[in-house]
């Protein structure tokens, strides 16, 4: 029996219990998914949720959808949506804490924009920033606050000092680095502009819209088009772009790297596919499908997947492939995507912890979702796959 299916530890720290990325909250989410798909019990899910909430919920300004009040609120929302009504009241109590976090983050972002400064990617990204918080608000149904996030993302796409508004002054690590003078532009769905693009597209399809939303989507697509490599048939994109590369108009990356959800072609192609549906562009949709297929059918790319995790391993790619195939209107393409995903090499879990992104809980969550014969809790909306 794996650790995820055992009872929670007797003592749980807030840092561990309230972390979806690395801690026990991911295991609570796993048991919610198991219960929602008929593979586990709500009693076990409740045991894990109770353990994770044994410490005061952290609602500091830097909290994100993967840690603290927003992460706990998201898990409680999925439990309330699919399980006992007992979760409704604590979920509503956390709404106020989440609202405070989002409003503080938005205020800081607008101060930065007004000062003409460049953003840190944790201001806007999916894993730690406002795109991730927006993903929670979308699922939670908090439309008014979600529109404020979308309006901010529209502002984010406006050029700043001759570069795209999301161009950060930091290195891909999130820190200053002499190897990145002038900062970088990030192409990963986890930390780069494909994350905001996906949220803008999905919310537009949902009917949650703000002024300038389509124009912002087009600006991001223009940038991705400019850096698309190898044409439509075998398209790929760099992981990151330095200031020197941007000025020269070419990337020094010679080939596509690991085809992961977080930074690779599967994540970028997912963003492009959602955007293509939003603007009604079937040619762009076909380009996204071809890029996704090439990334997972190419043996060199497939064998560069060295672990089984959600963030940068086979679990994330297989789940992205499943969701991609479900919304593709070409049946033959959908079957090829599913076949290629099932044939990916299995390097084993090689996980470093119990969390969702790089841990065993995320691997188990993905396996449960892919094997389920009925809809689950919809936890992968956090990854902007649905």
N, C-alpha and C positions, 0 to 999 in steps of 0.2 A: 504494500500500500504506500503510495507516495505521500510526502509530507503535507501536500495540499488537502488530502482527504482525512487527515488526522484532526484531533481536537485542537483548538487554538491554545497558545501558551497561556499559563496562568497569569503572567504579568506582561503587559503590553505597553510600550512607550508610545507617546503621542507621535513621535517621529516615524516609528515603524507602523503603528496602527492606522495612521491617516495618510499613508503614502500608497497611491496606486502604482506609481512608477517602480518602486523598489520594495514595498512593504506588504503588510498583512491585509490591507484594504483590497488588494488585487485578489487575494484568496477568498475574501468575502464576496467579491464580484463573481468569482468562479462558481461559488455555491449558489448564488442567485441564478446564474445561467443554467446550472445543473437542475435547479428546482423548476425554472421556467420551461425547460425542455423535457421535463419528466424523468430526468436521470438522477435526481437527488431530492432531498427533502428540505422544506422550508425551515424545519427545526434546526438543521445543521447550518443553513444560511444565517438564521437568527443568532445562533451561538457565535458565529464569526463576526457578525455585525456588532453584537453586544460587546465582544472583546475589543474590537477596534474603536468603539466609542467609550471605552472605560476611562479615557483621559479627556480633559476639556478640549474642544475642537479649536484648532489653530486658525484664526482668521486674520493674520497679519497681511499687510498690503501685498507682499510678494507671493501670497498663496496662489495656486494655479489649479487647473482642472486635474492635475496629477498629484497634488499635495495640498492638504489642509481643508478648509471649509468647502471650497468648490468640489474637491474630489469626494469628500464625504457626502455632500449634498447630491452629487450625481449618482453615487451608489444607492443612497436612500431613495432617490426618485425612481430608479429602475426597480428596486424592491417594492416600493409602493405601487408602481404601475402594474407589476405582474404578480405580486404576492399579497400578504395580509394587509389589512387597513391600518394596522398598528404603526406603520411607518409614515403615514400621512402627516401626523402632527409634527414629529421631529423634522421631517423634510421641510415643512412650512416654516418652522423656526429657523432653519438654516438659510432660507431664502434671503433673509435680512442681512446675514453675514456675507453671503455671496454678493448681494447688491452693493454692499459697502466696498468689498474688494474691487469689483468691476469699476465702480465710480471713481475710486482712488486711482486705479490704473489708467482710466481714461483721462482724468484730470492731469496726471503726470505726462501722459503722451501729448496732450494738447499744449501743455506748457513747453514741451520740447519742440513741437512743431512751430509754435509761435516764435520761439527763439531761433529758428532756422538751423537747428542742430540735427545731426544724423542719429538714427535710432540704434539702440542695442537690439539684437534680434529677439531677445527675451521680452521686449516690449510688445511685439506683434505676433510671435510665432505660435505654433500649435502646442508644443510641449510645455512651455512656461508662460506664454503671453496671452494677449487678448483674443487671438484666433481660437485657442483652446477654450477660453472662457466663453466665447461666442458659441462654440460647439455645444457646451453645456446648456446655455440659454436656449439654443434651438431645440434641444431635446426636452428641456423643462417647459417650453412654451412661454417664456418670458419675452414677449414680442417687443415691448417698448424699449427695454434695456438692450435687447439684441439689435434693434435698429440703431441705437447709439454706437454700438460696436461696429456695425456695418458702415455707418457714416465716417467713423474714424478710419476704417480700412480704405474707404474711398479717398480720404485725405492722404493716406499713406502712399498712394500711387502717384501723387503729384510730384514732379521733379524737384530736387533740391540741389542747388549749385551745380547744375549740369549733369547730375546723375539721378537715377531712379530714387524715389522717396524711401524705398526700403533698403537702399544701400547702407550698410552699417560700417562704422569706423573701426570695428573690431575684427579679429580673426575668426575663422569658423569655430574655434574653441570657446568663443564668447569673451575672450580676454584681449587686451592690447598685445600685439606681437610685431616685432620688427620685420618679420618675414612677410607681413601684410601691410606695408606702408600704403595709406589711403584706404584701408579696410577691404571689404569684399562684398560681392553679391552672391546670395546663397540660393541654390536650386533645389534643396531638399524639401519635401513636404513637411518634415518635422520642424525644421528651423528656418526655412526660406519662404520665398513668395508663393510657391504652389499651395501652401497651407491657406493663406488668405484668399487666393484665387478660388480654392475649392469651397470655402465657406461662403464667399460672395455668390458663387454659382448655385450651390445647393439651396441657400435661402431664397434666391430669386426663383428657383423652380418651386420652392414651397409656397411662394406668394408673399414672402417677407421682403419688402423692397424699400430702398431709399434713393433719393436723387443722386444721379451720377454713378449708380451701381454698374450698369452695363458699360459705361465709358471706362470705369476702373478695370473691369474684366478685360476689355479690349486693350488697355494699356499694358496689362500684365502679359496678355497673349502676344502682343507685338514684341515684347522683350524676349519671351521664350522663343518666338519665331526667329528672332535675330541670332539666337545662340543655338538653334537646333542644328545638329551635325548629321551629315550623311543623307540628307533628303528625307522624303516622307516614308519611303519603303523600310528603311532601317534606321529610323531616327533615334538619336540619343542626345543627352545634354550633359554639360560639365557638372561636377558636384558643386564647385564654387568658382568664382571669377575674381581675379585680382584687379587692382586699379590699372596696372600696366597692361594686362590682357584686354581690359575694356577699352583702353586708349588705342591699342593696336588693332582692335577689332577681330581678334582670334584667340582661342584658348590653347594653352599648352598641353592640355589633357588630350592624349592621342587616341583613346578608345574608351568605350563605356566601362565603368568599374562595377563593383558588386551590385547586382540587381535587387536591392533591398527596398522595403517600404519607405524607410526614413530618408534616404538620400538618393536612391537609384531610380532607374527608369520606371519601375512599376508605380512608385508614388507620383512621379511627374505625369506619367500617362494617365493615371487616375484623375488627377487634377484637370488635365486637358480634356478628358472624356466628359467630365461633368460640365466643363465650360462649353464644350461643343454642343451639348444638349441644350444649354441655356440660350445660346445665341442662334441655334438652329443651323449648325454648320456640319453637314454630314461628311464633307471631305476631311475636316479636322478630326472628326470622330474616327474615321478610318485610319488616319495617321496615328492617333493614340492607340488604336487596337493593334496596328502593325508594330508599333514600338514596344508595346507590352509583350506581344508574342515573341518578337525577336529577342527580347531580354531573357525570356525563360526557355526559349527553344535553343538558343546559342549555347553549345557546351562550354565554351570558355567562360561565359558569364555565369552560367548555372553553377559551375564547379567553384566559382569564387565565393559562393555562399558557404561559410565555414561553421555556422551554428544553426540551431533550430529555433531561435527566439523570434518574437514579434517585431521588434524594432529593426533589426538588420539581418534577420535569418529567414529560414524557410517558412516558419509559421506565418509571419507577416505577408510574405509573398503569396502563399497558398490562400490565405483569407482574402487578400486583395484580388487574386485571380477569380475566386468564387463570386465575389460581389461584382467584379467587372463583367464576368460572363452572364450574370443574372440580368444586367441592364443592357447588354449588347443586343441589337435587333437582328444581327446576322447569326443565324443558328449555327452555321458551319464554323464561324469564327469563335463563337462561344464554346463549342465542343473542342476546338483546338486549344483554346486557353486552358480549359479544364484538364485536358489530357496532358499538356505540357507541365502544368502545375503538379499533377499527380506523379509525374516522372522526374521531378526534381530530386537530386541526390539528398539522402537523409544523413546529415553529419552528426546526428545525435543532438541532445539538448544543449550541452555545454553551457548551461545557464549559470550566471554568477550569483543568483539570489532567488527570492520568491516573488518578485514583482511582475507587473504586466509587461513592461517593455523589454527587459533583458532577463526575465526570470522564468521559473518553472510554472508559475501560475498563469502567465500569459500563454505559454505553450499549451497548457491544459485547457485554458479557455478556448483557444482556437480549435483544438481537436474536438472539444465538446460542440462548438458551434457548427463545425463542418460535418459532424456526424449526425446532428439532430435532424429528425424528420418533421419537426414543426418549428415555427419561428421562435427565436430566443428572446433575450432581454433587449437586444439591439445595442449591446455595449460597444460594437465597432463603429458606431456613430462618432465616438471619441477620436477615432483614427480618420474620420471624414471619408470612410468607405461607403457609407450609406447616408 
